[in-house]
Amino acid sequence: MNIDNFKEREQELQEARKLAEEATLKESFLANMSHEIRTPLNAIVGFSDLLAMPGNDYTEDDKKLFIDTIHTNNELLLKLVNDILDVSRIESGHMEFVIKPYSVKEMMDKIYQTFLVQIPRHLEFRYASDYDVMVNVDEGRLRQVITNFITNAVKFYSRRRHHYGMGSE
């Protein structure tokens, strides 16, 4: 037997495995980014629709809150798009973090307002903001994590309801 043939085939298999792993990683990255993009986009569209709704009786404070939520989610969406454009940095492991002190209450208030109109009516969405803590963190990254938790919880619960025949909304 010629061992060179085995070595060549082993090398071909290793290269094929590497290509498959890279394709899987890219697929996973794109799936995650599309998930990340939908949340702020849904908030922007939802709050814009509320503002544009004819005959709405929203107070000026409500309208300001809606506009602030739209701006916050617009900033998040722009950050996500910039992250996508920086794929080469992500792949090379040179991701930059901007660590600054942030108010957890302020961040959670914004997240709560964003999701308030997105959470299906059959779910109870509560938030307690009795105290505040300052943390040194990359606010955008932490916001992404919390947003993913909420989005995934809603999806999980909705799938569970559908799976057990409780309907879906």
Phi and psi in radians as a Rosetta constraint file:
Dihedral C 1 N 2 CA 2 C 2 CIRCULARHARMONIC -1.644 0.35
Dihedral N 2 CA 2 C 2 N 3 CIRCULARHARMONIC 1.981 0.35
Dihedral C 2 N 3 CA 3 C 3 CIRCULARHARMONIC -1.210 0.35
Dihedral N 3 CA 3 C 3 N 4 CIRCULARHARMONIC -0.405 0.35
Dihedral C 3 N 4 CA 4 C 4 CIRCULARHARMONIC -1.076 0.35
Dihedral N 4 CA 4 C 4 N 5 CIRCULARHARMONIC -0.668 0.35
Dihedral C 4 N 5 CA 5 C 5 CIRCULARHARMONIC -1.092 0.35
Dihedral N 5 CA 5 C 5 N 6 CIRCULARHARMONIC -0.735 0.35
Dihedral C 5 N 6 CA 6 C 6 CIRCULARHARMONIC -1.112 0.35
Dihedral N 6 CA 6 C 6 N 7 CIRCULARHARMONIC -0.729 0.35
Dihedral C 6 N 7 CA 7 C 7 CIRCULARHARMONIC -1.110 0.35
Dihedral N 7 CA 7 C 7 N 8 CIRCULARHARMONIC -0.732 0.35
Dihedral C 7 N 8 CA 8 C 8 CIRCULARHARMONIC -1.090 0.35
Dihedral N 8 CA 8 C 8 N 9 CIRCULARHARMONIC -0.804 0.35
Dihedral C 8 N 9 CA 9 C 9 CIRCULARHARMONIC -1.119 0.35
Dihedral N 9 CA 9 C 9 N 10 CIRCULARHARMONIC -0.687 0.35
Dihedral C 9 N 10 CA 10 C 10 CIRCULARHARMONIC -1.097 0.35
Dihedral N 10 CA 10 C 10 N 11 CIRCULARHARMONIC -0.733 0.35
Dihedral C 10 N 11 CA 11 C 11 CIRCULARHARMONIC -1.119 0.35
Dihedral N 11 CA 11 C 11 N 12 CIRCULARHARMONIC -0.746 0.35
Dihedral C 11 N 12 CA 12 C 12 CIRCULARHARMONIC -1.073 0.35
Dihedral N 12 CA 12 C 12 N 13 CIRCULARHARMONIC -0.744 0.35
Dihedral C 12 N 13 CA 13 C 13 CIRCULARHARMONIC -1.116 0.35
Dihedral N 13 CA 13 C 13 N 14 CIRCULARHARMONIC -0.714 0.35
Dihedral C 13 N 14 CA 14 C 14 CIRCULARHARMONIC -1.118 0.35
Dihedral N 14 CA 14 C 14 N 15 CIRCULARHARMONIC -0.724 0.35
Dihedral C 14 N 15 CA 15 C 15 CIRCULARHARMONIC -1.160 0.35
Dihedral N 15 CA 15 C 15 N 16 CIRCULARHARMONIC -0.695 0.35
Dihedral C 15 N 16 CA 16 C 16 CIRCULARHARMONIC -1.142 0.35
Dihedral N 16 CA 16 C 16 N 17 CIRCULARHARMONIC -0.720 0.35
Dihedral C 16 N 17 CA 17 C 17 CIRCULARHARMONIC -1.095 0.35
Dihedral N 17 CA 17 C 17 N 18 CIRCULARHARMONIC -0.735 0.35
Dihedral C 17 N 18 CA 18 C 18 CIRCULARHARMONIC -1.101 0.35
Dihedral N 18 CA 18 C 18 N 19 CIRCULARHARMONIC -0.764 0.35
Dihedral C 18 N 19 CA 19 C 19 CIRCULARHARMONIC -1.091 0.35
Dihedral N 19 CA 19 C 19 N 20 CIRCULARHARMONIC -0.711 0.35
Dihedral C 19 N 20 CA 20 C 20 CIRCULARHARMONIC -1.135 0.35
Dihedral N 20 CA 20 C 20 N 21 CIRCULARHARMONIC -0.719 0.35
Dihedral C 20 N 21 CA 21 C 21 CIRCULARHARMONIC -1.130 0.35
Dihedral N 21 CA 21 C 21 N 22 CIRCULARHARMONIC -0.719 0.35
Dihedral C 21 N 22 CA 22 C 22 CIRCULARHARMONIC -1.116 0.35
Dihedral N 22 CA 22 C 22 N 23 CIRCULARHARMONIC -0.708 0.35
Dihedral C 22 N 23 CA 23 C 23 CIRCULARHARMONIC -1.123 0.35
Dihedral N 23 CA 23 C 23 N 24 CIRCULARHARMONIC -0.711 0.35
Dihedral C 23 N 24 CA 24 C 24 CIRCULARHARMONIC -1.126 0.35
Dihedral N 24 CA 24 C 24 N 25 CIRCULARHARMONIC -0.741 0.35
Dihedral C 24 N 25 CA 25 C 25 CIRCULARHARMONIC -1.100 0.35
Dihedral N 25 CA 25 C 25 N 26 CIRCULARHARMONIC -0.752 0.35
Dihedral C 25 N 26 CA 26 C 26 CIRCULARHARMONIC -1.132 0.35
Dihedral N 26 CA 26 C 26 N 27 CIRCULARHARMONIC -0.715 0.35
Dihedral C 26 N 27 CA 27 C 27 CIRCULARHARMONIC -1.074 0.35
Dihedral N 27 CA 27 C 27 N 28 CIRCULARHARMONIC -0.778 0.35
Dihedral C 27 N 28 CA 28 C 28 CIRCULARHARMONIC -1.111 0.35
Dihedral N 28 CA 28 C 28 N 29 CIRCULARHARMONIC -0.751 0.35
Dihedral C 28 N 29 CA 29 C 29 CIRCULARHARMONIC -1.054 0.35
Dihedral N 29 CA 29 C 29 N 30 CIRCULARHARMONIC -0.823 0.35
Dihedral C 29 N 30 CA 30 C 30 CIRCULARHARMONIC -1.128 0.35
Dihedral N 30 CA 30 C 30 N 31 CIRCULARHARMONIC -0.681 0.35
Dihedral C 30 N 31 CA 31 C 31 CIRCULARHARMONIC -1.112 0.35
Dihedral N 31 CA 31 C 31 N 32 CIRCULARHARMONIC -0.763 0.35
Dihedral C 31 N 32 CA 32 C 32 CIRCULARHARMONIC -1.142 0.35
Dihedral N 32 CA 32 C 32 N 33 CIRCULARHARMONIC -0.730 0.35
Dihedral C 32 N 33 CA 33 C 33 CIRCULARHARMONIC -1.188 0.35
Dihedral N 33 CA 33 C 33 N 34 CIRCULARHARMONIC -0.660 0.35
Dihedral C 33 N 34 CA 34 C 34 CIRCULARHARMONIC -1.147 0.35
Dihedral N 34 CA 34 C 34 N 35 CIRCULARHARMONIC -0.612 0.35
Dihedral C 34 N 35 CA 35 C 35 CIRCULARHARMONIC -1.114 0.35
Dihedral N 35 CA 35 C 35 N 36 CIRCULARHARMONIC -0.785 0.35
Dihedral C 35 N 36 CA 36 C 36 CIRCULARHARMONIC -1.112 0.35
Dihedral N 36 CA 36 C 36 N 37 CIRCULARHARMONIC -0.640 0.35
Dihedral C 36 N 37 CA 37 C 37 CIRCULARHARMONIC -1.295 0.35
Dihedral N 37 CA 37 C 37 N 38 CIRCULARHARMONIC -0.617 0.35
Dihedral C 37 N 38 CA 38 C 38 CIRCULARHARMONIC -1.070 0.35
Dihedral N 38 CA 38 C 38 N 39 CIRCULARHARMONIC -0.676 0.35
Dihedral C 38 N 39 CA 39 C 39 CIRCULARHARMONIC -1.094 0.35
Dihedral N 39 CA 39 C 39 N 40 CIRCULARHARMONIC -0.960 0.35
Dihedral C 39 N 40 CA 40 C 40 CIRCULARHARMONIC -1.164 0.35
Dihedral N 40 CA 40 C 40 N 41 CIRCULARHARMONIC -0.571 0.35
Dihedral C 40 N 41 CA 41 C 41 CIRCULARHARMONIC -1.135 0.35
Dihedral N 41 CA 41 C 41 N 42 CIRCULARHARMONIC -0.729 0.35
Dihedral C 41 N 42 CA 42 C 42 CIRCULARHARMONIC -1.097 0.35
Dihedral N 42 CA 42 C 42 N 43 CIRCULARHARMONIC -0.681 0.35
Dihedral C 42 N 43 CA 43 C 43 CIRCULARHARMONIC -1.143 0.35
Dihedral N 43 CA 43 C 43 N 44 CIRCULARHARMONIC -0.760 0.35
Dihedral C 43 N 44 CA 44 C 44 CIRCULARHARMONIC -1.069 0.35
Dihedral N 44 CA 44 C 44 N 45 CIRCULARHARMONIC -0.839 0.35
Dihedral C 44 N 45 CA 45 C 45 CIRCULARHARMONIC -1.139 0.35
Dihedral N 45 CA 45 C 45 N 46 CIRCULARHARMONIC -0.788 0.35
Dihedral C 45 N 46 CA 46 C 46 CIRCULARHARMONIC -1.073 0.35
Dihedral N 46 CA 46 C 46 N 47 CIRCULARHARMONIC -0.846 0.35
Dihedral C 46 N 47 CA 47 C 47 CIRCULARHARMONIC -1.255 0.35
Dihedral N 47 CA 47 C 47 N 48 CIRCULARHARMONIC -0.565 0.35
Dihedral C 47 N 48 CA 48 C 48 CIRCULARHARMONIC -1.125 0.35
Dihedral N 48 CA 48 C 48 N 49 CIRCULARHARMONIC -0.730 0.35
Dihedral C 48 N 49 CA 49 C 49 CIRCULARHARMONIC -1.086 0.35
Dihedral N 49 CA 49 C 49 N 50 CIRCULARHARMONIC -0.703 0.35
Dihedral C 49 N 50 CA 50 C 50 CIRCULARHARMONIC -1.078 0.35
Dihedral N 50 CA 50 C 50 N 51 CIRCULARHARMONIC -0.752 0.35
Dihedral C 50 N 51 CA 51 C 51 CIRCULARHARMONIC -1.156 0.35
Dihedral N 51 CA 51 C 51 N 52 CIRCULARHARMONIC -0.622 0.35
Dihedral C 51 N 52 CA 52 C 52 CIRCULARHARMONIC -1.470 0.35
Dihedral N 52 CA 52 C 52 N 53 CIRCULARHARMONIC -0.155 0.35
Dihedral C 52 N 53 CA 53 C 53 CIRCULARHARMONIC -1.094 0.35
Dihedral N 53 CA 53 C 53 N 54 CIRCULARHARMONIC 2.183 0.35
Dihedral C 53 N 54 CA 54 C 54 CIRCULARHARMONIC -1.146 0.35
Dihedral N 54 CA 54 C 54 N 55 CIRCULARHARMONIC 2.472 0.35
Dihedral C 54 N 55 CA 55 C 55 CIRCULARHARMONIC 1.266 0.35
Dihedral N 55 CA 55 C 55 N 56 CIRCULARHARMONIC 0.321 0.35
Dihedral C 55 N 56 CA 56 C 56 CIRCULARHARMONIC -1.256 0.35
Dihedral N 56 CA 56 C 56 N 57 CIRCULARHARMONIC 2.579 0.35
Dihedral C 56 N 57 CA 57 C 57 CIRCULARHARMONIC -1.924 0.35
Dihedral N 57 CA 57 C 57 N 58 CIRCULARHARMONIC 0.658 0.35
Dihedral C 57 N 58 CA 58 C 58 CIRCULARHARMONIC -1.327 0.35
Dihedral N 58 CA 58 C 58 N 59 CIRCULARHARMONIC 2.467 0.35
Dihedral C 58 N 59 CA 59 C 59 CIRCULARHARMONIC -1.285 0.35
Dihedral N 59 CA 59 C 59 N 60 CIRCULARHARMONIC 2.927 0.35
Dihedral C 59 N 60 CA 60 C 60 CIRCULARHARMONIC -1.094 0.35
Dihedral N 60 CA 60 C 60 N 61 CIRCULARHARMONIC -0.623 0.35
Dihedral C 60 N 61 CA 61 C 61 CIRCULARHARMONIC -1.125 0.35
Dihedral N 61 CA 61 C 61 N 62 CIRCULARHARMONIC -0.718 0.35
Dihedral C 61 N 62 CA 62 C 62 CIRCULARHARMONIC -1.060 0.35
Dihedral N 62 CA 62 C 62 N 63 CIRCULARHARMONIC -0.828 0.35
Dihedral C 62 N 63 CA 63 C 63 CIRCULARHARMONIC -1.075 0.35
Dihedral N 63 CA 63 C 63 N 64 CIRCULARHARMONIC -0.712 0.35
Dihedral C 63 N 64 CA 64 C 64 CIRCULARHARMONIC -1.098 0.35
Dihedral N 64 CA 64 C 64 N 65 CIRCULARHARMONIC -0.738 0.35
Dihedral C 64 N 65 CA 65 C 65 CIRCULARHARMONIC -1.075 0.35
Dihedral N 65 CA 65 C 65 N 66 CIRCULARHARMONIC -0.766 0.35
Dihedral C 65 N 66 CA 66 C 66 CIRCULARHARMONIC -1.058 0.35
Dihedral N 66 CA 66 C 66 N 67 CIRCULARHARMONIC -0.806 0.35
Dihedral C 66 N 67 CA 67 C 67 CIRCULARHARMONIC -1.131 0.35
Dihedral N 67 CA 67 C 67 N 68 CIRCULARHARMONIC -0.738 0.35
Dihedral C 67 N 68 CA 68 C 68 CIRCULARHARMONIC -1.066 0.35
Dihedral N 68 CA 68 C 68 N 69 CIRCULARHARMONIC -0.704 0.35
Dihedral C 68 N 69 CA 69 C 69 CIRCULARHARMONIC -1.149 0.35
Dihedral N 69 CA 69 C 69 N 70 CIRCULARHARMONIC -0.695 0.35
Dihedral C 69 N 70 CA 70 C 70 CIRCULARHARMONIC -1.082 0.35
Dihedral N 70 CA 70 C 70 N 71 CIRCULARHARMONIC -0.799 0.35
Dihedral C 70 N 71 CA 71 C 71 CIRCULARHARMONIC -1.121 0.35
Dihedral N 71 CA 71 C 71 N 72 CIRCULARHARMONIC -0.749 0.35
Dihedral C 71 N 72 CA 72 C 72 CIRCULARHARMONIC -1.043 0.35
Dihedral N 72 CA 72 C 72 N 73 CIRCULARHARMONIC -0.787 0.35
Dihedral C 72 N 73 CA 73 C 73 CIRCULARHARMONIC -1.280 0.35
Dihedral N 73 CA 73 C 73 N 74 CIRCULARHARMONIC -0.509 0.35
Dihedral C 73 N 74 CA 74 C 74 CIRCULARHARMONIC -1.109 0.35
Dihedral N 74 CA 74 C 74 N 75 CIRCULARHARMONIC -0.758 0.35
Dihedral C 74 N 75 CA 75 C 75 CIRCULARHARMONIC -1.083 0.35
Dihedral N 75 CA 75 C 75 N 76 CIRCULARHARMONIC -0.737 0.35
Dihedral C 75 N 76 CA 76 C 76 CIRCULARHARMONIC -1.094 0.35
Dihedral N 76 CA 76 C 76 N 77 CIRCULARHARMONIC -0.754 0.35
Dihedral C 76 N 77 CA 77 C 77 CIRCULARHARMONIC -1.100 0.35
Dihedral N 77 CA 77 C 77 N 78 CIRCULARHARMONIC -0.752 0.35
Dihedral C 77 N 78 CA 78 C 78 CIRCULARHARMONIC -1.089 0.35
Dihedral N 78 CA 78 C 78 N 79 CIRCULARHARMONIC -0.684 0.35
Dihedral C 78 N 79 CA 79 C 79 CIRCULARHARMONIC -1.113 0.35
Dihedral N 79 CA 79 C 79 N 80 CIRCULARHARMONIC -0.714 0.35
Dihedral C 79 N 80 CA 80 C 80 CIRCULARHARMONIC -1.124 0.35
Dihedral N 80 CA 80 C 80 N 81 CIRCULARHARMONIC -0.732 0.35
Dihedral C 80 N 81 CA 81 C 81 CIRCULARHARMONIC -1.095 0.35
Dihedral N 81 CA 81 C 81 N 82 CIRCULARHARMONIC -0.717 0.35
Dihedral C 81 N 82 CA 82 C 82 CIRCULARHARMONIC -1.106 0.35
Dihedral N 82 CA 82 C 82 N 83 CIRCULARHARMONIC -0.639 0.35
Dihedral C 82 N 83 CA 83 C 83 CIRCULARHARMONIC -1.097 0.35
Dihedral N 83 CA 83 C 83 N 84 CIRCULARHARMONIC -0.704 0.35
Dihedral C 83 N 84 CA 84 C 84 CIRCULARHARMONIC -1.107 0.35
Dihedral N 84 CA 84 C 84 N 85 CIRCULARHARMONIC -0.729 0.35
Dihedral C 84 N 85 CA 85 C 85 CIRCULARHARMONIC -1.157 0.35
Dihedral N 85 CA 85 C 85 N 86 CIRCULARHARMONIC -0.386 0.35
Dihedral C 85 N 86 CA 86 C 86 CIRCULARHARMONIC -1.701 0.35
Dihedral N 86 CA 86 C 86 N 87 CIRCULARHARMONIC 0.529 0.35
Dihedral C 86 N 87 CA 87 C 87 CIRCULARHARMONIC -0.957 0.35
Dihedral N 87 CA 87 C 87 N 88 CIRCULARHARMONIC -0.631 0.35
Dihedral C 87 N 88 CA 88 C 88 CIRCULARHARMONIC -1.089 0.35
Dihedral N 88 CA 88 C 88 N 89 CIRCULARHARMONIC -0.620 0.35
Dihedral C 88 N 89 CA 89 C 89 CIRCULARHARMONIC -1.203 0.35
Dihedral N 89 CA 89 C 89 N 90 CIRCULARHARMONIC -0.703 0.35
Dihedral C 89 N 90 CA 90 C 90 CIRCULARHARMONIC -1.104 0.35
Dihedral N 90 CA 90 C 90 N 91 CIRCULARHARMONIC -0.808 0.35
Dihedral C 90 N 91 CA 91 C 91 CIRCULARHARMONIC -1.124 0.35
Dihedral N 91 CA 91 C 91 N 92 CIRCULARHARMONIC -0.558 0.35
Dihedral C 91 N 92 CA 92 C 92 CIRCULARHARMONIC -1.487 0.35
Dihedral N 92 CA 92 C 92 N 93 CIRCULARHARMONIC -0.074 0.35
Dihedral C 92 N 93 CA 93 C 93 CIRCULARHARMONIC 1.406 0.35
Dihedral N 93 CA 93 C 93 N 94 CIRCULARHARMONIC 0.285 0.35
Dihedral C 93 N 94 CA 94 C 94 CIRCULARHARMONIC -1.895 0.35
Dihedral N 94 CA 94 C 94 N 95 CIRCULARHARMONIC 0.998 0.35
Dihedral C 94 N 95 CA 95 C 95 CIRCULARHARMONIC -1.383 0.35
Dihedral N 95 CA 95 C 95 N 96 CIRCULARHARMONIC 2.333 0.35
Dihedral C 95 N 96 CA 96 C 96 CIRCULARHARMONIC -1.656 0.35
Dihedral N 96 CA 96 C 96 N 97 CIRCULARHARMONIC 2.454 0.35
Dihedral C 96 N 97 CA 97 C 97 CIRCULARHARMONIC -2.098 0.35
Dihedral N 97 CA 97 C 97 N 98 CIRCULARHARMONIC 2.467 0.35
Dihedral C 97 N 98 CA 98 C 98 CIRCULARHARMONIC -1.914 0.35
Dihedral N 98 CA 98 C 98 N 99 CIRCULARHARMONIC 1.730 0.35
Dihedral C 98 N 99 CA 99 C 99 CIRCULARHARMONIC -1.619 0.35
Dihedral N 99 CA 99 C 99 N 100 CIRCULARHARMONIC 2.093 0.35
Dihedral C 99 N 100 CA 100 C 100 CIRCULARHARMONIC -2.507 0.35
Dihedral N 100 CA 100 C 100 N 101 CIRCULARHARMONIC 2.819 0.35
Dihedral C 100 N 101 CA 101 C 101 CIRCULARHARMONIC -1.291 0.35
Dihedral N 101 CA 101 C 101 N 102 CIRCULARHARMONIC 2.301 0.35
Dihedral C 101 N 102 CA 102 C 102 CIRCULARHARMONIC -2.338 0.35
Dihedral N 102 CA 102 C 102 N 103 CIRCULARHARMONIC 2.615 0.35
Dihedral C 102 N 103 CA 103 C 103 CIRCULARHARMONIC -1.441 0.35
Dihedral N 103 CA 103 C 103 N 104 CIRCULARHARMONIC 2.111 0.35
Dihedral C 103 N 104 CA 104 C 104 CIRCULARHARMONIC -1.110 0.35
Dihedral N 104 CA 104 C 104 N 105 CIRCULARHARMONIC -0.716 0.35
Dihedral C 104 N 105 CA 105 C 105 CIRCULARHARMONIC -1.067 0.35
Dihedral N 105 CA 105 C 105 N 106 CIRCULARHARMONIC -0.804 0.35
Dihedral C 105 N 106 CA 106 C 106 CIRCULARHARMONIC -1.072 0.35
Dihedral N 106 CA 106 C 106 N 107 CIRCULARHARMONIC -0.771 0.35
Dihedral C 106 N 107 CA 107 C 107 CIRCULARHARMONIC -1.124 0.35
Dihedral N 107 CA 107 C 107 N 108 CIRCULARHARMONIC -0.771 0.35
Dihedral C 107 N 108 CA 108 C 108 CIRCULARHARMONIC -1.202 0.35
Dihedral N 108 CA 108 C 108 N 109 CIRCULARHARMONIC -0.603 0.35
Dihedral C 108 N 109 CA 109 C 109 CIRCULARHARMONIC -1.016 0.35
Dihedral N 109 CA 109 C 109 N 110 CIRCULARHARMONIC -0.782 0.35
Dihedral C 109 N 110 CA 110 C 110 CIRCULARHARMONIC -1.137 0.35
Dihedral N 110 CA 110 C 110 N 111 CIRCULARHARMONIC -0.765 0.35
Dihedral C 110 N 111 CA 111 C 111 CIRCULARHARMONIC -1.106 0.35
Dihedral N 111 CA 111 C 111 N 112 CIRCULARHARMONIC -0.756 0.35
Dihedral C 111 N 112 CA 112 C 112 CIRCULARHARMONIC -1.044 0.35
Dihedral N 112 CA 112 C 112 N 113 CIRCULARHARMONIC -0.821 0.35
Dihedral C 112 N 113 CA 113 C 113 CIRCULARHARMONIC -1.089 0.35
Dihedral N 113 CA 113 C 113 N 114 CIRCULARHARMONIC -0.638 0.35
Dihedral C 113 N 114 CA 114 C 114 CIRCULARHARMONIC -1.095 0.35
Dihedral N 114 CA 114 C 114 N 115 CIRCULARHARMONIC -0.783 0.35
Dihedral C 114 N 115 CA 115 C 115 CIRCULARHARMONIC -1.495 0.35
Dihedral N 115 CA 115 C 115 N 116 CIRCULARHARMONIC -0.283 0.35
Dihedral C 115 N 116 CA 116 C 116 CIRCULARHARMONIC -0.919 0.35
Dihedral N 116 CA 116 C 116 N 117 CIRCULARHARMONIC -0.736 0.35
Dihedral C 116 N 117 CA 117 C 117 CIRCULARHARMONIC -1.553 0.35
Dihedral N 117 CA 117 C 117 N 118 CIRCULARHARMONIC -0.171 0.35
Dihedral C 117 N 118 CA 118 C 118 CIRCULARHARMONIC -1.647 0.35
Dihedral N 118 CA 118 C 118 N 119 CIRCULARHARMONIC -0.440 0.35
Dihedral C 118 N 119 CA 119 C 119 CIRCULARHARMONIC -1.204 0.35
Dihedral N 119 CA 119 C 119 N 120 CIRCULARHARMONIC 2.264 0.35
Dihedral C 119 N 120 CA 120 C 120 CIRCULARHARMONIC -0.984 0.35
Dihedral N 120 CA 120 C 120 N 121 CIRCULARHARMONIC 2.594 0.35
Dihedral C 120 N 121 CA 121 C 121 CIRCULARHARMONIC -1.109 0.35
Dihedral N 121 CA 121 C 121 N 122 CIRCULARHARMONIC -0.439 0.35
Dihedral C 121 N 122 CA 122 C 122 CIRCULARHARMONIC -1.327 0.35
Dihedral N 122 CA 122 C 122 N 123 CIRCULARHARMONIC -0.100 0.35
Dihedral C 122 N 123 CA 123 C 123 CIRCULARHARMONIC -1.835 0.35
Dihedral N 123 CA 123 C 123 N 124 CIRCULARHARMONIC 2.490 0.35
Dihedral C 123 N 124 CA 124 C 124 CIRCULARHARMONIC -1.639 0.35
Dihedral N 124 CA 124 C 124 N 125 CIRCULARHARMONIC 2.113 0.35
Dihedral C 124 N 125 CA 125 C 125 CIRCULARHARMONIC -1.978 0.35
Dihedral N 125 CA 125 C 125 N 126 CIRCULARHARMONIC 1.835 0.35
Dihedral C 125 N 126 CA 126 C 126 CIRCULARHARMONIC -2.020 0.35
Dihedral N 126 CA 126 C 126 N 127 CIRCULARHARMONIC 2.685 0.35
Dihedral C 126 N 127 CA 127 C 127 CIRCULARHARMONIC -2.595 0.35
Dihedral N 127 CA 127 C 127 N 128 CIRCULARHARMONIC 2.216 0.35
Dihedral C 127 N 128 CA 128 C 128 CIRCULARHARMONIC -1.869 0.35
Dihedral N 128 CA 128 C 128 N 129 CIRCULARHARMONIC 2.215 0.35
Dihedral C 128 N 129 CA 129 C 129 CIRCULARHARMONIC -2.197 0.35
Dihedral N 129 CA 129 C 129 N 130 CIRCULARHARMONIC 0.917 0.35
Dihedral C 129 N 130 CA 130 C 130 CIRCULARHARMONIC -1.321 0.35
Dihedral N 130 CA 130 C 130 N 131 CIRCULARHARMONIC -0.392 0.35
Dihedral C 130 N 131 CA 131 C 131 CIRCULARHARMONIC -2.463 0.35
Dihedral N 131 CA 131 C 131 N 132 CIRCULARHARMONIC 2.961 0.35
Dihedral C 131 N 132 CA 132 C 132 CIRCULARHARMONIC -2.326 0.35
Dihedral N 132 CA 132 C 132 N 133 CIRCULARHARMONIC 2.565 0.35
Dihedral C 132 N 133 CA 133 C 133 CIRCULARHARMONIC -2.345 0.35
Dihedral N 133 CA 133 C 133 N 134 CIRCULARHARMONIC 2.441 0.35
Dihedral C 133 N 134 CA 134 C 134 CIRCULARHARMONIC -1.680 0.35
Dihedral N 134 CA 134 C 134 N 135 CIRCULARHARMONIC 2.346 0.35
Dihedral C 134 N 135 CA 135 C 135 CIRCULARHARMONIC -2.298 0.35
Dihedral N 135 CA 135 C 135 N 136 CIRCULARHARMONIC 2.601 0.35
Dihedral C 135 N 136 CA 136 C 136 CIRCULARHARMONIC -1.611 0.35
Dihedral N 136 CA 136 C 136 N 137 CIRCULARHARMONIC 1.954 0.35
Dihedral C 136 N 137 CA 137 C 137 CIRCULARHARMONIC -2.773 0.35
Dihedral N 137 CA 137 C 137 N 138 CIRCULARHARMONIC 2.794 0.35
Dihedral C 137 N 138 CA 138 C 138 CIRCULARHARMONIC -1.433 0.35
Dihedral N 138 CA 138 C 138 N 139 CIRCULARHARMONIC 1.808 0.35
Dihedral C 138 N 139 CA 139 C 139 CIRCULARHARMONIC -0.979 0.35
Dihedral N 139 CA 139 C 139 N 140 CIRCULARHARMONIC -0.755 0.35
Dihedral C 139 N 140 CA 140 C 140 CIRCULARHARMONIC -1.065 0.35
Dihedral N 140 CA 140 C 140 N 141 CIRCULARHARMONIC -0.729 0.35
Dihedral C 140 N 141 CA 141 C 141 CIRCULARHARMONIC -1.200 0.35
Dihedral N 141 CA 141 C 141 N 142 CIRCULARHARMONIC -0.742 0.35
Dihedral C 141 N 142 CA 142 C 142 CIRCULARHARMONIC -1.133 0.35
Dihedral N 142 CA 142 C 142 N 143 CIRCULARHARMONIC -0.695 0.35
Dihedral C 142 N 143 CA 143 C 143 CIRCULARHARMONIC -1.061 0.35
Dihedral N 143 CA 143 C 143 N 144 CIRCULARHARMONIC -0.710 0.35
Dihedral C 143 N 144 CA 144 C 144 CIRCULARHARMONIC -1.067 0.35
Dihedral N 144 CA 144 C 144 N 145 CIRCULARHARMONIC -0.760 0.35
Dihedral C 144 N 145 CA 145 C 145 CIRCULARHARMONIC -1.096 0.35
Dihedral N 145 CA 145 C 145 N 146 CIRCULARHARMONIC -0.851 0.35
Dihedral C 145 N 146 CA 146 C 146 CIRCULARHARMONIC -1.126 0.35
Dihedral N 146 CA 146 C 146 N 147 CIRCULARHARMONIC -0.722 0.35
Dihedral C 146 N 147 CA 147 C 147 CIRCULARHARMONIC -1.053 0.35
Dihedral N 147 CA 147 C 147 N 148 CIRCULARHARMONIC -0.743 0.35
Dihedral C 147 N 148 CA 148 C 148 CIRCULARHARMONIC -1.100 0.35
Dihedral N 148 CA 148 C 148 N 149 CIRCULARHARMONIC -0.728 0.35
Dihedral C 148 N 149 CA 149 C 149 CIRCULARHARMONIC -1.018 0.35
Dihedral N 149 CA 149 C 149 N 150 CIRCULARHARMONIC -0.837 0.35
Dihedral C 149 N 150 CA 150 C 150 CIRCULARHARMONIC -1.145 0.35
Dihedral N 150 CA 150 C 150 N 151 CIRCULARHARMONIC -0.836 0.35
Dihedral C 150 N 151 CA 151 C 151 CIRCULARHARMONIC -1.053 0.35
Dihedral N 151 CA 151 C 151 N 152 CIRCULARHARMONIC -0.786 0.35
Dihedral C 151 N 152 CA 152 C 152 CIRCULARHARMONIC -1.167 0.35
Dihedral N 152 CA 152 C 152 N 153 CIRCULARHARMONIC -0.644 0.35
Dihedral C 152 N 153 CA 153 C 153 CIRCULARHARMONIC -1.095 0.35
Dihedral N 153 CA 153 C 153 N 154 CIRCULARHARMONIC -0.753 0.35
Dihedral C 153 N 154 CA 154 C 154 CIRCULARHARMONIC -1.115 0.35
Dihedral N 154 CA 154 C 154 N 155 CIRCULARHARMONIC -0.785 0.35
Dihedral C 154 N 155 CA 155 C 155 CIRCULARHARMONIC -1.096 0.35
Dihedral N 155 CA 155 C 155 N 156 CIRCULARHARMONIC -0.782 0.35
Dihedral C 155 N 156 CA 156 C 156 CIRCULARHARMONIC -1.070 0.35
Dihedral N 156 CA 156 C 156 N 157 CIRCULARHARMONIC -0.817 0.35
Dihedral C 156 N 157 CA 157 C 157 CIRCULARHARMONIC -1.118 0.35
Dihedral N 157 CA 157 C 157 N 158 CIRCULARHARMONIC -0.739 0.35
Dihedral C 157 N 158 CA 158 C 158 CIRCULARHARMONIC -1.133 0.35
Dihedral N 158 CA 158 C 158 N 159 CIRCULARHARMONIC -0.704 0.35
Dihedral C 158 N 159 CA 159 C 159 CIRCULARHARMONIC -1.136 0.35
Dihedral N 159 CA 159 C 159 N 160 CIRCULARHARMONIC -0.712 0.35
Dihedral C 159 N 160 CA 160 C 160 CIRCULARHARMONIC -1.102 0.35
Dihedral N 160 CA 160 C 160 N 161 CIRCULARHARMONIC -0.764 0.35
Dihedral C 160 N 161 CA 161 C 161 CIRCULARHARMONIC -1.054 0.35
Dihedral N 161 CA 161 C 161 N 162 CIRCULARHARMONIC -0.776 0.35
Dihedral C 161 N 162 CA 162 C 162 CIRCULARHARMONIC -1.151 0.35
Dihedral N 162 CA 162 C 162 N 163 CIRCULARHARMONIC -0.766 0.35
Dihedral C 162 N 163 CA 163 C 163 CIRCULARHARMONIC -1.085 0.35
Dihedral N 163 CA 163 C 163 N 164 CIRCULARHARMONIC -0.683 0.35
Dihedral C 163 N 164 CA 164 C 164 CIRCULARHARMONIC -1.613 0.35
Dihedral N 164 CA 164 C 164 N 165 CIRCULARHARMONIC 0.248 0.35
Dihedral C 164 N 165 CA 165 C 165 CIRCULARHARMONIC 1.255 0.35
Dihedral N 165 CA 165 C 165 N 166 CIRCULARHARMONIC 0.448 0.35
Dihedral C 165 N 166 CA 166 C 166 CIRCULARHARMONIC -1.651 0.35
Dihedral N 166 CA 166 C 166 N 167 CIRCULARHARMONIC 0.148 0.35
Dihedral C 166 N 167 CA 167 C 167 CIRCULARHARMONIC 1.528 0.35
Dihedral N 167 CA 167 C 167 N 168 CIRCULARHARMONIC 2.982 0.35
Dihedral C 167 N 168 CA 168 C 168 CIRCULARHARMONIC -2.516 0.35
Dihedral N 168 CA 168 C 168 N 169 CIRCULARHARMONIC 2.585 0.35
